[in-house]
């Protein structure tokens, strides 16, 4: 049998097997608990430390690490690899810390969009929702593209059928079990991926016997400009991208308590750093040893390492790599499906039947699968999303600063985002000499550190400057500031029960409070 036949069959079996496990877990839960829409989307306070740690890990890795990490080594070298690896894991830990604060202040939030709406208003909510959908759609497209590349360029099989299998299977069990079941499958997928990586590591340790290793390191592999630039660009880039991905936030809501959240995010982040580095270091060794390359961009360098200088690696090790990639891909895909559905459902289908978000799981995949068939460069896909997230991040995070409540408003937040965007445009123009080439350089070509540092700084300055100007105008004209909300809007039913709502204004809160007070007086 050919490699394509064996690998295709084994990989499809792996995907379906995890799908059946997820459906079994979902069925067992449905027998005892009927999920509400909120639990379907958040799994609120239901997941213990070890499980959430594996979930943080499995939701962060994906098939992208097999291709993107080695490809990044080609231009950024060993320094860039370390920066990329560390930056892939640490943001998960940092966002969990921010989420811990956010959850204490707003204990009933169902998404980052909830916080933005309650803190800044409807227009900023729309902007942030669009940014999050772009960021997560790019990430999901990158996952489908990566697994398609594996099938087409490594296995030698068509990409479309396998992408459809992954999309359909993950959609079915995600629609059936929601976030809670997705988190449970993350444990099995994470453990399986790590075991397979250990086997591959042992194989490389035994077979890696290059004729010579150039010393000192070639310029492209040793410390160079792009490697040092990654030390500035990657931490900012990936932290901001993590902020605007609902997946980590869902795991914050799902953590059983604050201790489980902090420790689980720490272990998950460390695991993510190690796995990303191992795949990237494999590509580094292949390039350093001068093994024949099947792709000049370096995206297949890890497979060149397994071939150990020969034309092809043994079939059994390629099948193991394919299974590992498929396992990580499935964990990342169901995470992103849940995250995108959560972002949309909390805006339009809150307090409605759980079947609305279940239907959404299937619908969101159609356009993303179509785009993934184009085979766009994965690193460039991430670059677009990461830059957009970077100039939006600080204006949103300033909303968590208690002293700025009622000072930094939706107006100043939007102005800060616009300022951050134009700082990137100006940098690109200065760098390349014209706007079109500048935008292409910053958004498509290069993770250059000014592209990320400048929008971070100028979006902050723009937000605070707009807040100061807005304050002067309000003072001169006698306009009052919008009263800051320190808690989500609450309404009370006719029976006097409390419940959170998806949207509201200060008037809603005041009405609810007055109604409760009058009810108490009548009693």
LOZAMI-379542 format. One record per residue (C-alpha): z, x, y; residue in one letter. Coordinates in steps of 0.05 Angstrom, whole numbers, plus 32768, in hexadecimal, padded with zeros to 4 digits. Each point is the difference from the previous one (the first is absolute). Example, Ala and Ser with C-alpha at 12.3 -4.5 7.8 and 13.67 -1.06 7.14 Angstrom:
2
809C80F67FA6A7FF3801B8045S
END
This chain:
523
800080008000X7FF280178047X803480108034X7FEA7FC38029X800B7FD07FC5X8044801C7FEDX801B80068046X7FE57FBD8017X801E7FDC7FC4X804480238005X80057FF6804BX7FEF7FB67FFDX80337FF87FC7X80348023802CX7FF37FD1803BX80027FC27FD5X803F80177FDBX802780088041X7FE57FBD8016X801A7FDF7FC1X804480218009X80027FE48047X7FED7FBA7FEAX803580027FCAX803580138033X7FE77FCA802FX80037FCB7FC9X804780137FEDX80167FFB8048X7FDD7FBE800DX80257FE17FC4X8043800B8023X7FEE8003804BX7FCC7FDC8028X7FEA80308037X80017FE98048X7FC9801A802FX8033802F8020X8016801E7FBDX7FB880067FEAX7FF2802B803DX804180268009X80297FFE7FBFX803B80018030X803B802C7FEAX7FEE7FFD7FB6X7FED80477FECX803380367FECX7FFD804A8014X7FDB801F7FC5X7FCB7FC97FFEX7FF38003804BX7FFB804C7FFCX7FC87FFC7FCDX7FE07FC9802AX8000802A803FX7FE080387FD8X7FCB7FD67FDBX7FED7FDA803FX7FF380428025X7FD680257FCDX7FBC7FE87FEAX7FBD80197FE7X7FF6801D8045X802E803B7FF1X7FD180197FC9X7FC780078032X801D80048047X803480367FF4X7FCF80337FE3X7FCB7FEE8034X8031800E8039X800D80467FE4X7FB78014800DX80098004804BX804B8002800AX8015802F7FC9X804680087FE3X80237FF18042X7FDA7FBF8008X80107FEE7FB8X804A8008800AX7FFD7FD98042X7FD87FC87FE0X802E7FFC7FC3X80417FFE8027X7FE27FCF8032X7FEB7FD27FC7X80487FF67FE9X802E8008803BX7FE67FC58029X80167FD07FC9X8047801B8007X7FFE7FFC804DX7FE47FB98001X80367FEB7FD0X803480198032X7FDE7FD98038X7FFC7FC47FD2X804A80047FF2X800E7FF8804BX7FCC7FC98007X801D7FD97FC6X80468003801DX7FE87FE68043X7FCF7FCD7FE3X80197FEF7FBAX7FCE7FC87FF1X7FBF80248012X7FC87FF97FCEX7FD08033801EX7FF980328039X7FD87FCA8024X803F7FD48002X802580358027X7FC5800A8030X7FFB7FB6800EX804A7FF6800BX8005803E802BX7FBE80018027X7FDC7FBE7FF9X7FC07FE27FE3X7FCA802E801EX802280407FE9X80097FDF7FBCX7FB57FF47FFBX7FF280498013X8031801C7FCEX7FE87FD17FC9X7FB88017800AX801680497FFFX80277FF67FC0X7FC77FDB7FDEX7FCF80388014X802F80367FE7X800F7FDF7FBDX7FB87FEB7FF5X7FEA8048800BX803480177FCEX7FEB7FCC7FCDX7FB78012800BX801280497FF6X80217FEF7FBDX7FC47FD97FE7X7FD280388019X802A80367FDDX80017FDD7FBDX7FB67FF18007X7FF3804A800EX802780127FC1X7FD67FD37FD5X7FBD8013801FX8005804A800DX803280187FCBX7FFA7FCF7FC6X7FB67FF1800BX80067FB47FFFX7FF07FCA8033X80357FF48035X7FF77FB6800EX80177FE27FBDX804080297FFFX80117FF18049X7FF87FB67FF0X802E80067FC3X803680228029X7FFA7FCD8039X80017FC37FD2X803980177FD3X802D80168039X7FF07FC08026X80137FD57FC4X8044801E7FF4X800E8008804BX7FF07FB6800AX802B7FED7FC5X803E8029800FX7FFD80178048X8026803C801AX80397FFF7FCEX7FD280077FC3X7FD680348025X803F802A800AX80137FFA7FB7X7FBC80187FE9X8006803A8032X8036801D7FD3X7FD480027FC2X7FC480198028X802980358023X8020801B7FC0X7FBD80007FDBX7FDD80268039X803680358003X7FFF800B7FB5X7FB480098001X80058031803AX803380297FD9X7FCF80047FC5X7FC88016802FX802E80358020X800F801D7FBBX7FB680017FF0X7FEF80258041X803880327FF4X7FE280107FBCX7FB680028012X7FFF801C8047X7FE980477FF4X7FD180148039X7FDC80437FFEX801D80118045X80227FE1803BX7FE9801B8044X8036801F802BX800E7FF48037X7FEF7FB77FFEX7FBB7FEC801CX80047FE78048X7FF37FB87FEBX803A80017FCEX8032802A8027X80237FEF8041X7FCB7FE88031X7FF97FD4803EX7FF57FC07FD9X803C800E7FD3X802F800B803BX7FE17FC48023X80137FD67FC3X80498012800CX7FFB7FD88041X7FCD7FCC7FECX80167FEA7FBBX80497FEE800CX7FED7FD6803DX7FC27FE27FDEX80207FEB7FBEX80427FE9801FX7FDB7FD1802FX7FD37FE87FC8X803E7FF17FD6X801F7FD78039X7FC27FD38001X7FFD7FF67FB5X80277FC47FE8X800B801E7FBBX803B802D8013X801E7FC8802BX7FFE7FD07FC4X802780327FD8X803380048038X800B7FB57FFCX800180027FB4X803680367FFAX80417FE57FE5X802A80208037X7FFF80378034X801580357FCEX7FC87FEE7FD0X7FCF80038039X80148044801AX800880237FBEX7FC47FDE7FE0X7FD28012803BX801980487FFCX7FF180097FB6X7FBE7FDC8006X7FEB802B803BX801280417FDCX7FD87FEA7FC3X7FC47FF0802CX800380458021X800180247FBDX7FC77FD87FE1X7FD48007803DX800C804B8002X7FF180087FB5X7FBC7FDF8004X7FEF80268040X801880427FE4X7FD37FF57FC3X7FC57FFD802FX801A803D8025X800280287FBFX7FBA7FEC7FEDX7FE380158043X802980408002X7FE980137FBAX7FB87FF48015X7FF37FCD7FC8X7FBC7FDD8006X80067FC4802EX7FE07FBD7FF1X800A7FE78047X7FFC802C803FX80347FD58024X803480157FCCX80127FB87FECX7FF4800F7FB6X802280448002X80397FE87FD3X7FCE7FF17FC9X7FE08044800BX8044801E7FF1X80057FDA7FBFX7FBB801B7FECX801C8046800AX7FBD801E8015X7FD77FDB7FCCX7FCD7FCA800BX802D7FC87FE8X804A7FF77FF0X80137FE87FBAX7FF67FB67FF7X80497FF27FEFX801C801F8040X7FCD7FDB802BX80157FBF7FDFX8049800F8010X7FEF800E8049X7FD87FBF8002X803A7FD97FE3X803080208032X7FD27FF0803BX7FF67FB97FE8X804B7FF67FF8X800E801A8046X7FC67FD7801BX80197FBF7FE2X8046800B801EX7FE3800E8045X7FCF7FC67FFDX80337FCB7FEEX802E801B8037X7FC97FFA8034X7FEB7FBB7FE8X80487FE88007X800680218044X7FC17FE2801DX80127FBB7FE5X80468006801EX7FE380118044X7FD27FC48000X802D7FCE7FDDX803C800B802EX7FD37FF0803BX7FDE7FC27FE5X80217FE77FC0X804B8007800AX80297FC67FE5X7FC27FE87FDAX7FF080007FB7X800180427FDCX7FB97FF17FE8X7FE380118044X8012804A7FFCX7FEC80007FB6X7FBA7FE98013X7FFE80348037X800A80387FCDX7FBB7FF27FE4X7FDC7FF48041X801480408023X7FE1802B7FCAX7FB97FE78007X7FEC80238042X8029803F7FF0X7FDF80097FBCX7FBC7FF98020X800E80368034X801C802F7FCBX7FBD80007FDCX7FE38027803BX8027803E7FE8X801980168044X802780418007X80487FF07FEFX802080318031X7FD57FE38038X80147FB97FEDX804A80138007X7FF280258041X7FE77FC08022X803C7FD77FECX80328037800FX7FE7800B8047X80037FB68011X80477FFD7FE5X8014803E8028X7FF17FE38045X80237FBF7FEDX803F801B7FDFX802E8016803AX7FF77FC1802BX80167FD67FC3X803B802D7FEFX801A7FFF8047X800F7FB77FF3X803880167FD2X802480248039X80387FD28016X8003801A8047X7FB67FF0800AX80057FB77FEAX7FE97FD58039X7FE2803D8022X7FC880147FD1X7FDA7FBF7FF8X7FC07FEB7FDEX7FD98013803FX801980478001X7FF880077FB5X7FB67FED8004X7FF5802E803BX801F80397FD8X7FD07FF47FC7X7FC48000802FX801980418021X800680217FBBX7FBA7FEC7FEDX7FE1801C8040X802580427FF7X7FDA80097FBEX7FBE7FEF8022X800D80328038X801380377FCEX7FC17FF47FD8X7FD68003803FX802080428016X7FF9801C7FBAX7FB77FED7FF3X7FE27FF78045X7FED7FB67FFBX80227FC07FECX7FD77FEE7FC2X800880447FDFX804980018016X80107FBE7FDFX7FDB80157FC0X802880427FFFX80447FE0800AX7FF77FC17FD5X7FD380197FC8X7FFE804C7FFBX80418024800BX804C7FFA7FFAX8008802B803FX80478001801AX7FF17FEB8049X7FDF7FC07FE4X80457FEA7FE8X80318021802FX7FDD7FE88040X7FFE7FB57FEFX804880047FE9X8016801D8042X7FD37FD8802EX800E7FBD7FDDX804A800D800CX7FF680148049X7FD07FC6800AX80337FCE7FE5X8039801A802AX7FD58005803EX7FE77FB97FF8X80477FE97FF5X801580218041X7FC67FE18027X800D7FBC7FE1X804980058014X7FEE800F8048X7FCF7FC58003X80327FD07FE1X803580178031X7FD27FF9803CX7FE67FBC7FECX80417FE57FE3X7FE57FF87FBAX803580007FCAX7FF8802C7FC2X7FF67FDC7FBEX80447FFC7FDEX800180317FC6X800D7FE47FBBX803380267FD7X7FF57FD37FC4X7FC87FD77FE1X7FF97FB88019X802B7FD07FD8X7FF87FB67FF8X80317FCF7FE1X7FED7FC87FD2X801B7FBA8008X803480127FCCX8017803B802BX7FE280357FD3X7FE58040801FX7FBB801B7FF3X7FD38034801EX7FBC7FED801BX7FC180298007X7FF77FFA804AX80267FE7803BX8016800A8047X804280058023X7FFB7FB5800CX80007FF57FB4X803F80297FF9X80237FDD803AX7FED7FBC7FE4X801B80127FBCX8041801A801DX80097FC2802DX7FF17FD27FC5X803480227FD5X80347FFE8038X7FF47FB5800DX80047FF17FB5X804380247FFDX801A7FDA803CX7FED7FBD7FE1X802780127FC1X
END
